[in-house]
Amino acid sequence: MPSKGVGSAQVSIQPNPEAPLCSHEQVTISAFVPQVDALTRLGAITLQIGLMNSGSIEQKSWVDCEGKDTLKSKEMKTTHTTHVQIRDCVIYSQGCTEPKLPNTEIAVVYTAPDGTKAVHYVTTDENGCYNDMISSGTAGTWQTQAFLPESDCKAGDQTEPQSVVVKPPPSLGMEVLHLFRA
């Protein structure tokens, strides 16, 4: 009579050092129960393993609105001049790949407060690092995220979304009107 019980096992798999990169291997792991004069197969699992170079990406993002607030006058065809506060902020995103992956295309996704997305494709430098920016006058919370695409020989990765806040421009207090009388 077979013994009944629950067991577990931990398996570590290391590819053959001579196995070619960019190949796929199948590994089957089986479990057996000892009988009096034989082993009875209890079950099995087959793993599909892709031999790839690992890759990861990091990102940091920030906003710069300093020195960008300007007061502009807009001449209207009516009898007044309106002073409009213009703000142009820049959202920066930069990071590096690990290991260093030079000349690799990275996708940087900027999500505006209204949910619209802008995707910039940038190429890493000789150190596997990238820099990107987007100009925005839209106040609110923006999200940035970087993506390292997967290829046949390199595993992909992505950063967690990061939030940056673009603050509204300082208030003028009130619109200044110059009225002209004829």
C-alpha positions in Angstrom: 0.0 0.0 0.0 1.5 3.4 -1.0 2.3 5.9 1.8 0.1 8.9 1.6 1.4 12.3 2.4 2.0 15.8 1.2 5.4 16.9 0.2 7.1 19.8 -1.5 10.3 20.3 -3.4 12.4 23.2 -4.5 14.2 23.0 -7.8 17.0 25.2 -9.0 17.6 25.2 -12.8 20.8 26.6 -14.3 21.3 26.4 -18.0 24.3 24.7 -19.5 27.0 27.3 -19.9 27.3 26.2 -23.5 23.6 26.7 -24.2 23.2 29.4 -26.9 21.5 32.6 -25.9 18.3 33.5 -27.7 17.1 29.8 -27.6 14.2 28.2 -25.8 14.5 25.1 -23.8 11.9 22.8 -22.3 12.4 21.2 -18.9 10.0 18.5 -17.5 9.9 17.9 -13.8 8.2 14.8 -12.6 7.1 13.5 -9.2 6.9 9.8 -8.3 5.5 7.8 -5.4 7.5 4.7 -4.3 5.5 1.4 -4.5 6.7 -2.0 -3.2 8.5 -2.9 -6.4 8.1 0.2 -8.6 7.7 3.9 -8.8 4.4 5.3 -9.8 4.3 8.7 -11.6 2.4 11.2 -9.5 2.5 14.1 -11.9 4.7 16.4 -14.0 5.1 19.9 -15.1 6.9 21.2 -18.2 8.6 24.6 -18.2 9.4 26.6 -21.3 12.5 28.6 -20.6 13.8 31.4 -22.8 17.5 32.0 -22.4 17.9 35.8 -22.6 20.1 38.5 -21.3 18.5 40.2 -18.4 17.8 43.9 -18.5 16.3 46.5 -16.2 15.6 50.2 -16.4 15.4 52.9 -13.8 13.8 56.3 -14.0 13.5 59.6 -12.1 11.2 62.4 -13.1 10.8 66.0 -12.0 9.2 69.3 -13.1 10.8 72.7 -13.7 8.7 75.8 -13.9 11.2 78.2 -12.3 11.8 81.3 -14.4 9.2 80.3 -16.8 6.3 82.5 -15.6 5.9 85.5 -17.8 3.2 88.2 -18.2 2.3 88.8 -21.8 0.0 91.4 -23.2 -2.4 90.3 -26.0 -3.8 93.1 -28.1 -7.4 92.5 -28.9 -9.5 94.1 -31.8 -11.8 95.4 -29.1 -11.3 98.4 -26.9 -9.1 96.7 -24.3 -5.8 94.9 -23.8 -5.9 91.6 -21.8 -2.9 90.6 -19.8 -2.5 86.8 -19.8 -0.4 84.7 -17.5 1.6 82.2 -19.5 3.3 79.2 -17.9 5.5 76.8 -19.7 6.8 74.0 -17.5 9.2 71.2 -18.5 8.8 67.6 -17.2 12.1 65.7 -17.2 12.6 62.0 -17.3 16.0 60.3 -17.1 17.4 56.9 -16.1 19.8 54.1 -17.1 19.6 50.5 -18.1 21.3 47.7 -16.1 23.4 46.3 -17.5 24.5 49.2 -19.6 22.7 48.8 -22.9 24.1 51.5 -25.3 22.1 52.5 -28.4 18.9 50.9 -27.1 15.5 52.4 -27.8 13.5 53.3 -24.7 9.9 54.4 -24.7 9.0 57.2 -22.2 5.3 57.6 -21.7 3.9 60.9 -20.3 0.3 60.8 -19.1 -1.4 64.2 -18.8 -3.9 65.0 -16.0 -6.8 64.4 -18.5 -5.5 60.9 -19.3 -4.0 61.6 -22.8 -0.7 60.1 -23.4 2.4 61.2 -25.3 5.1 58.6 -26.1 8.7 59.7 -26.8 11.2 57.2 -28.1 14.7 58.0 -27.0 18.0 56.1 -27.6 20.4 55.4 -24.7 23.9 56.8 -24.8 27.2 54.8 -24.6 26.5 54.3 -20.8 23.0 52.9 -21.3 21.4 56.2 -20.0 18.7 58.4 -21.5 17.3 61.9 -21.0 14.0 63.2 -22.2 11.6 66.0 -21.6 8.2 67.3 -22.5 7.0 70.9 -22.3 3.6 71.5 -20.7 1.5 74.4 -19.6 -1.2 72.0 -18.2 -1.5 72.1 -14.5 -2.2 68.9 -12.5 -0.7 65.5 -11.8 1.3 64.0 -14.6 2.5 60.4 -14.7 5.8 59.3 -16.3 6.9 55.7 -17.1 9.8 54.2 -19.0 9.8 51.0 -21.0 12.7 48.8 -22.1 11.3 46.6 -24.9 11.9 42.9 -25.0 13.8 41.5 -27.9 14.9 38.0 -28.9 18.0 38.1 -26.7 17.0 40.7 -24.0 14.3 40.6 -21.4 12.1 43.7 -21.2 11.4 45.8 -18.2 9.4 48.9 -17.2 9.5 51.3 -14.3 6.7 51.9 -11.9 4.6 55.0 -12.9 5.9 58.2 -11.2 3.8 61.2 -10.4 4.9 64.8 -10.9 2.8 67.8 -10.2 2.7 70.9 -12.5 1.3 73.7 -10.3 -0.9 76.4 -11.9 0.7 79.8 -12.5 0.4 82.4 -9.8 -2.8 84.3 -10.0 -2.9 87.9 -11.3 -5.6 88.7 -8.9 -7.8 90.2 -11.6 -7.7 90.9 -15.3 -6.4 94.3 -16.2 -8.5 96.1 -18.7 -7.7 99.4 -20.4 -10.8 100.9 -21.7 -10.6 103.5 -24.5 -13.4 106.0 -25.0 -13.9 107.5 -28.4 
